[in-house]
Amino acid sequence: MVYLIAILIYLTLLTFIGLYKARQVRTQDDFSVAGRRLPPWVMVCTMLAAWIGTGSIVGNAEQAYQTGAAALVIPFGTFFGMIILAVIAPRARAFEATSVPQIIGIRYGQTARMAAVAALVIAYMVIVSYQFNAGGAVLEVIAGQGPAVDLAVGQVVTTDQLTSGHLVIQVDQADVGPARVEVEDRSGERLAFDIEPASVLTQTPTRPNQAYLGPDRQARLLWHLADRSARTFKIASISPGARLQLRQPRLSKRSATIIAAVFITGYTISAGLMGLASTDIITGSIILICLLMALPILLIKAGGLEGMRAAYAAMPGRANHMRIWGVYSTTELINYLLPSLLLVMGDANQYQRIFASRNSKGARQAVKIMIFAALAVELLIIACAWVAGSMTPDPQDGRYILIHAAKHHMPFLMGIFFMVTVVGIIVSTADSFLLVPAVTLIKDVYCNKINPRASQRHAIMASRLTVLLLAVIAYGVSLLFAQSTGFFKKALYAYTIYGAAITPSLVAAMCWQRASPAGAVASIITGTVVTLAWSAPGLIRPSLPGPIAGLDAVLPASTMSVLVLVLVSYLTKPRKAQPGSMADG
């Protein structure tokens, strides 16, 4: 409860800041690019807070729990992407734009601009949706579990109960041997679960509906029933000597997600980037301070590297958790590093901060600092998760390893600050990814095509209504993702949609004079279509050779996008270079 109160106080503080800043928003530029008045140090804080989101604090931490020290290589995709961004940042600022599609429109024309809008909105709705999910998951975990309910043969449980909570078998004696539970759906089909003796602890479930035992003699059944049509199950049998319980969170996943979505949406509506930049100063500073304090505390509690090595050696399936090299294959490295590299090179959030800088010099200074700030924070996140994982044998706790570490492995006060930091990271990133498509739709579609004479006041109101509409859409998408794969995979998928579709044309707009409007449009469409088709189950990959089928969409989609951009550009006439492009000097 103390954690929830601390988070509530923090969110209340953000609300007051947002309401105060809302009074200073008088023009569309104030709402979308903070009046182009951000100094470099504020830019660094807000760029850092926008970039370090669920993909890092939950997704990368989850990956570190599953693979150990090898996950320390993941941030280097961001590192190299930031280096490239530092080179092109002054050219982007010279466009005096408010959105990435606007740059593409200046360089390639209106058709390319509209194609970029579509790709951006699709990708960012996916990102906002899992930010909502992550915010809800954090609130759910912090709220904790409700009291256990004993189940007996003949009782009925619902699919919602099984997917939001979990069944637990408690065995009274250590030598009772394997226990079994059977559940029966309305058609009479039975699903049986064999629970192995206490000495067996599986790292992660390798098949649906598998159980694992914790050291406290309790076996938790991991349910994967999202693809099942049955809505209720009856307990058909329980082995003698075993006790079956249902445990559910105090705050349901759906309720927690709604709470997170409502706050994120309301805060974004209030003050736009002007409000975000102000609170990101706090969030960006706290992120770095908390992580620097948390790592040595966790390392000491884990017994140093030797204690970690002994702990991981005792956990089945984690013998390689102390190794950095040789764990990931070449294919996995491509799948994990390339999406973030492509995203950061063209991320509309980072460009929006660049547009908000006072001048090109300040933009470049900020991005140069961000190269190392982002690398440091992402490495600290993964290192903290890796160390905490050695003290967390239960895979269920490993899903949100840093939340678990804050509650169980850090001093109380430190844990509170760390928990608030995690919430602040998710809120800031979700706000940013919700604001960008709203500004894009208003600036690139509404004010450009529908109502070019809209007043500043009217444009601000339209922006706020668009934020609300997009939030509703993102919440709908979040329901589809609620039971899907982990946050790490969700992040990679969303990064790929954007990076393959927009980044090649955007970088070419500032670096390659020969790029043509037809090439840009073809590239954006190709990147989007290949990503969606490659990721669709059973559509393309089953018919491909094994090594190629093992690739995620990022390499084929980005490769095809670049090839199409180059080939079509050479076959068609380029548009006259516009002021601000690299081609002009």
N, C-alpha and C positions, 0 to 999 in steps of 0.2 A: 504493500500500500504506500510506503514511503516513496518508492520509486515513481509510482503514478502521480503522487502529489508533486514531486520535484519536476516531473515532465509537464504537469499541468501549469505550474508556476512559470516554467520556461515558455510554454506556448502562449500563456497570457501576456508575458513580456513582449513576445513577437507581435501579438495582436495589437497592443498599444503602440508599438513602433510603426506598424503598418497603418493604423488609423491616423497617426500623427503625420506620416509621410504622405498619406492620401490627400491631405489638405494642400500639399505643395505641388500636386500634379495638375497642371493647367493646359498642357499641350500633349499631342500624341508623342512627341519626342521625349517629354518628361516620363510618360508611361512606359515607352518601349526601350529607350536608350538613356534614361536618367538625365535627359537634357544635355548629353555629351559633355559632362562635367567631371567624370571620374578621374582622380589622380592615380598614378601607377600603383601605389600601395593598396588602395581600395580595390583596384582592378585585380590584383593578385588574390586578395581574400575572396572576392566574389567569383573569380574564375575557379579557384580551388574548391570552394563550397559547391559550385555548380557541377564540377567534374567528379568529385569524390562523392558518389551516391550509393545507391543500393548495389550496383554492379561491383563496387569495391568493398564496402563495409559489410555486405552480406554475401554477395556472389564470390568474390575473391577469397574471403575468409572461409566460406564453405568449401571452396576448392582446396585451400590450404589444409583444412581438416581432413579431407579425403586423400590428398596426395603428399602432404608434408612439405619439406623444405623445397621441393621442386617447384612449388608455386611461386617462389621468389623471382622466377624469370618472367612471370606474367606482366608486371608493370613496364617492361622495357618496350613493349609495343607503344604505350603512351609516351615514353621517354623520347623515342625517335620521332614520333608524330609531332610532339611539342617542338622539337628542333626545327622541323620543316615549317611549322606554324609561325615560329619566331621570324623566319625569313620572309614570309609572305604577309605578316600582320600589317606592316606599314602600307603595303599596296591595298590591302582590304580597307584600311581606314581612309585612304584617299578617295574611295568611292563615295563617301558621305552617305552611305546607305543605312537602312534600319533593319534589313533582313538579308539572308543569304540568297533567296530567290530574286531579290531586287538586283544584286550584283549580276546574277546569271541573266536577268532580263536586260540590264544595261549592255552586257557584252554580247548576248545571243538573240535577244528579241523576246516578244511576248509568249510565243509558243513554248520556248524553253523555260521561261519563267513559270508558266502554269504547270508544266511537267514537274519542275522542281518543287513547287508548292504541294502537289499531290504526293510525291515521294516523301517529303519532309513530314507532312501530317500523318501519313501511314506509320512511318518509323517512330515518330514521337508519341503517337497514341499508344504504341506498344510499350515504349519506355515509361510513360506516365502510368500505364496500367499496372506494371509490376512495382512501380514506386508505391502506388496505393496498396498493393498486396503486401509489400515489405513493411509499410507503416502499420498496417493492420496486424501483421505477424509479430512485430515488435511489441505492440500493445498487448496482444494475446499472451505472449511469453511472459511479459512483465507482470501481467495480472495473475499469472500462475494457474494452477490446477484447482478445480473445485473438489469437493469431497468425493471419494470413491463410492460407487454404487455396486453392491453385490448382485450378481446375476445367477439365476438358477435355470435348470433345464425347463424348457417350455416358455421362457420369457422371450419377448420380441424386442429386437433392436433395429433401428433404422439405418439406412446408408449414411444419412447426415451425421448420425451419432458416431458411426464408425470412422468416417473420414475427418470429422472435426476433433474427435477425441481418440482414445485407443483402448483396446481391451488388454487387460493385464491378468496373467495367471500367476498366482502365488502358491508355491509348493511348500508344504510344511516341513518335509524332511529332505535332507540332501541326497539320500539314496533311493528316492522314490522312482527314479528312472524317467524315461520319456513320458510326458503327459500329452493328452490329446483333447482338443475341443472340436466339435462339429457344429456347423450352423446350417440351417436349411432355409431355402427361399420358398416362395409360395407355390412354385411348380414341383417342389419336392426334391430339387437338386441339393445335394449336400457338399459342403466344402469342409475338408478336414485339415486340422493344423496339428502337426507333431512338434512338441517342444522338447528339445534335447536336454540332457543333464546340465547341471550348473557349470560344469567345466567348459562348456562350449559357449563361445561368444563370437558371433559373426560381426564383421566390421560393418558391412552394409548388406541389405537384402539383395540377393542375386536372382530371385525369382518372385513372382507375385505372391502375396499372402504368406510371407515367410515370418517366422517368429525368431526372436533372439532373447537371450537371458542376460540380465544384469547381475552384478555381484551380490545384490541383495536378495537373490533367489526369486526374483520376479521376472517373468517373461512377457514382453510387450509384443503384441501381434501387429505387424505392419500391414495395413490394409491398402490395397490399390484397386478400388472398386469403381473408379470414375467411368469405366467403360461398361459397367454392368447396368442392365435395365431394372433389376430388382431394387425395390425401395425399402423392403423390410426383410429381416432375417429372424428366424427362431433358433434359440439355443437348443440343439438336438441332443448333445451329450457332453459331459465333462468327465475326465478321468478321475477315479477315486484318489483322494489325497490332494486334489488340486482345488483352488478357490479362484473363481472367475469374477473379475470386477470390470466395470466401465468407468473410465476417468475422462472427464471433459474439462476444457478450460473454463475459467470463470467468465471470461469474455469470449463469445463466439468469434470465429474468424470473420464471418460476414459483418457482424456488428462492429468489430474492431476496424475492418477495412472501410466501412462507411464513415466512422468517426474520423479516420485519417484523411479520407477523401474530402469530407466536408471542411475540415480545417484548412487543408492545403488549398482547396479551391477558394475559400473565403479570403485567405491571406493574399493569394495571387490577385484576386479581383480588386483588393483594397488599394494597393499602391504601385503595382507593376514593378519594373526593375528598380525604381527609386527606393522602394521599400526593401526589396531583396538585397540590394547593395549595402544598405545600412545594417541589416541583420547579419549579412554574410561576413562583415567585419568581425562580429562576435563569433560566429560559427567557425570561420576559417582559422581564427586564432586558437579557439578551444580545441579544435581537431588536433592540431600539432602538439599542443601542450599535454593533452590527455594521453595521446599515444606515446609520447616520450616518457611520461611518468609510468604508464601501464607496463611497458615492455620489461624494464628491470624488475618490477614487482612480481610479474608473472614468472620471469626466469628464475628468480630466487625461490619462489614457492615450488617450482617444478624441480628444484635440485640442480639447477644449472644444466649444461649440455649433457653431462654424464647421467644425471637423473632422468632427463628426457629420453636418452638413448635406452636406458634400462626399462623405462615405462613403455616405450614403443615396442621394444623387443618382446615384451610380455603380452602384447595385444596381437592376436592373430590377424594376418593380412597387412601389418603395418611395419614390416621389417625395413622397407625402403624410405620411411618417413624422415630419416636423417640425411638422406642423399639429395643433392641439388641436381646433379647431372645423371643422365641415363635413365631417368624415370619416364619422361615424356618422349614419345616418338617424334620423328620429323613432322608427320602429319598433324599430331596434336599441337606441336609448337606453332605451326601455320594456323591451325584452327583457333588457337588461343591468343596469339599476338597480333595477327593481321587485322581483325575487326576493330580493336581499340586504336591501332595506328591510323586506319582509314577514317574512323569517326573523328578523332581529335584534329586531324588535318582539315576537316570540313565541318566540324561541329557548330551548328548555328548558335548554341549557347556561348561558346567561346568568341565567335565572331560578333555576337550582340554586345559582349563586353568590350571588344575591340572598337566597335562603332561608338560605344559610350565613352571612350577615352577622350581626353582633351585634345590630343593631337597624335600624329603618327609616331613621334618619338616616344611618347608615354606608352603607347600600345606595344611597341617593340620591347621597351624596358620591362613591362609587366610580363610579357610572354617569356622572356629570357629567365626571369625569376621562377616562373611557373614550371619551366623544364625540370628544375631540381626540386621545387616544392612538391609537385605532384608525385615525382619518383619517390621522394622521402616518405610522404604520407602513405602511399600504396605499399611500399616495402614494410613500413611499420605495422600496417593493418595485417598483412600476411604473416609477419613475424609473430605478432601477438596471437593470432589464430593458431599458428603452428605450435607455439609454446603451450598455449591453453589446451590444445588437443591432446597433449601428452598426459594431461590430468583429467581427461574426459573420455572414458571408454564407451559411453553410451552414444550410439550414432544419432539417436533422437535429439539429444542435447547438442550434438555437433552441427545440426542444421542451422542453428543461430549461435555459433560458438562464442562470439564476442559478447552477446547478451548473457549467455550462460556464465562466461568468465567474469563479467561485471558483477553478477549476483553471487557467485560462489568462490571466486579466486582472487578478488580484490578487496582491500579494506573498504569498509562500508561507505565512507564519504567519497572515496575515489570511485567506487562503483556507481554512485549516484551521478557524479559528474560525467563518467564515461557513458552511462545510459542516456543522459541528456544529450551528449555529443552525438550518439548514434541517431537519436530522433531528429536532432537539428540537421544532420547530414541528409537524411531522407527527405525532410520537409523542404530544405533549400533546393535540393536537386529536382524534386517533383515540381516545385514552384517554377523553376527555370524551364523545365521541359514542357510545362503547361503554358507558360507565357509565350514562348517562342512561336508555336504554331498559331496561337491567337493573333499575335502581332503580324505574322506572315499573312494570314487570311485577310485581315483588315487592310494592311498596307498594300499587299500584292493583288488582292482580288476585289475587295469592297471599294476602297478608295481609288484603285486603279481602273476598275472596269464598271462597277455598279453605280457608285456615287462619288465621282471625282471632286465635286464641290462640297463635300461634307465638311462641316465646321469642326474645329478642334474638339469642342465639347461633345459633339455628336460622335466623332471618331473614338474618343475615350469611352463613351458609353457603349458603343458597338464592340470595342475591344473587351470590355468587361462581360458583356453578354456572350461573346464568343468564348471567353474563358469558361464560363458556366456550361455552355453547350459541349465544348470539348471535354470537360470534366465528366459529364454524364456519359459521353461516348467511351472515354477511357475506363470508367467504372464498369461499363458493359464488357469491355475487353478483359478487364481484370477478373471477371467471373469465369471467362473461358480459360484463363491462365491459373486459376486458383488451385487446381489439382494437378497441374502439369509439372514438367521438369523443374529442377532447381533454378535459383535466381542467376547463377553463373551462366547457364545455357540460355536463359531468357535474355540476358544482357547481350551475349554474343550475337544472338539472332537479330535483335533490334539494331545493334551497331552495324551489322552487315547490310541490312536494308538501306540504311542511310549512307554508309561508307561506299558501297558499290554503286549506288544510284547517283549521288550528288557530288561526292568528293572529286572524282576525276574531272568532271566539267567545271567545277568551281576552281580547282587549282589551275586548270588550263586557261580559265578566264583571266587569270592574273599572270600566267607564265608562258603562254603559247599563243602567239598572234594568229597562227594558221587555223586554230580551232574554229569550226563553222557552226552556225545555228543548227543546221541539220545534224551535224555530228553530235552536238550537245543533247539534242532531243532524243536521238537514237540511243545515246549512251545512258541517259537517265532511265528511259523505258527498259532497255536491256538489263541494266543492273537490278532494277526492281523486279522484273519478270523472272529472271534467272534465280534470284534469291528466293522468291516465293515458290517457284516450281521445284527448285532443288530441295527445299525444306519440306515440301508437301509429302506426307507418308505414302510410299509406294508408287510415286509418280515417275521419277527419273532414276534414282539411285539403285533400285533393285536390278536394273538391266545393265549396270556398268560393272567393269572389272573391280575386284576387291579393293586395291589401293586407291582407286579413284573414288569409289563409293564411300570410302572411309573419310573423305574430305567433307568438311562442312561447306556451306554455300559460299563462304567468303572468297576463297581462291577462284573458283570458276566464275562467280558473279563479277568480281572486280576485274579479273582478266578479260572477260568478255566485254565489260563496260569500257575498259581502256582501248581494247582492240577496235571496237565499233566506233568509238570517238575518233581515233586516228584514221581509220579507213574511210569513214564517211566524210570526215573533214577534208581529206585529200581529194575526194571525188566530187566535192561540192564547193561552192564559192564562200569564202569567209566574209563575215560582216566587218565593216570598217571599225578599226580599233577605237575604243571609247576612252575618255580621260579616266585615269586611275588604273588602267591595266598595265601590266609589266611591259607589254609591247610598246607602250608609249615612252618608255624610258625608265 
